[in-house]
Amino acid sequence: MPHPHTADPLTNATPRRDLAGSVLVADELLGPDGSTTPCPAAELVAGELRRRGVTTVRGPLGMDDEPGAESGLAVLVDTGGRRTGLGVAAGGDDSGAWPAARATMAAWLAVAQPRTVLLASPRSFCAGVERAIDVVAHLLDRRGGPIYVRKQIVHNTHVVSDLESRGAVFVEELDEVPVGATVVFSAHGVSPAVHEEAARRELAVVDATCPLVAKVHAEARRFAGRGDTVILIGHAGHEEVEGTLGEAPASTVLVEDAADVADLRIDDPGRVSYLTQTTLAVDETAAVVTALQDKFPRLRGPASDDICYATTNRQNALKAIAEESDLVLVVGSANSSNSVRLVELAEREGTPAHLIDDAGDIRPEWLAGAGVIGLTAGASAPPRLVEAVIAALAGLGRVTRVEREITQEDIRFTLPSAAR
Ligand code: SF4
């Protein structure tokens, strides 16, 4: 079962009768001689067990010299001069936890091997996301909780739960915010109607809308103000799109793709402008704009692209590594538009790709035969999650880390005055 170059034969570990239906996933292995071996792949093991419906706990696991232990298993992996381990123990009951633990260990050991991780750069946080998180963090530091935030401040489950643990309260709509309280608007922006409701409820608003989203709102007002029909290219239901549509709802129509363009009927085809969501796929959007230009030869657009620098850079950086990779992993949450676009881009480049919230989402079957893993992260995903993925993979065998930087980003946005 272990990979011949990287894993020692299985060593029994002390079974744990106190676990009662759950499985202990080892953070470190404690040898009979007092030695300790770290288990950096613990998150991988725990994630697979959770997918198999097993409750997990984390902690140290004692290795046992005696053969015959029936519900504990530990393996040492040689990762190129550094030994790491994988270990599980169950309670020895009939809950099914132990067979699941054994199968999980077998699945991960089957894909234990040395790997190269190709890191796309730029990746992870953009300036707009950093600013939005800083807004909430500064308010919490200065005023303490609760600080209300309308919608997720950025589309990332880890960012949201970190801020929640510090006192942020995330609400869907403003009627959940007590009258007179402070509320932060998320990086994705809101429509004028939301600002008006906040004023009616006498809320103290701190607007964390990304300046590059605010630019698109300003264009929507300007284009509609000169009498144009505004065609917004974007995804229906996305918060950013809802906010932009709200700037000139009577004058704006949403299209998602070239098929929507074909169906468009506009009263005055000579007065048409387009805008886009900031986080779209660059290539696909260009095709929609071309379809619009074909249909409306006098079409006007923004002076500079609405798809933002961060979205563009992350897509170009991924393109630079996708073809060389056996597998692409994109760190980001399922509701993160730019992260989902990265997965789609890698697939269009011909490489299997998966979106992961964190290392625990990686499935062993994805790694089979994958010696080169391309790794990136959407603009709302914290850099520490990327490092955690690399660390977890290093628990399965030596990892050679290769950075592929296509450009440097030095854009920073100042905080709104209310948050300074
Ligand atoms: S992805 Fe672009 S538009 Fe969105 S917050 Fe980041 S910089 Fe702003």
Residues whose N, C-alpha, C, O or C-beta is under 5 A from the ligand:
A	BS01	SF4	C126 A127 G128 V129 A187 C210 L212 V213 T278 C308 A310 T311 A379
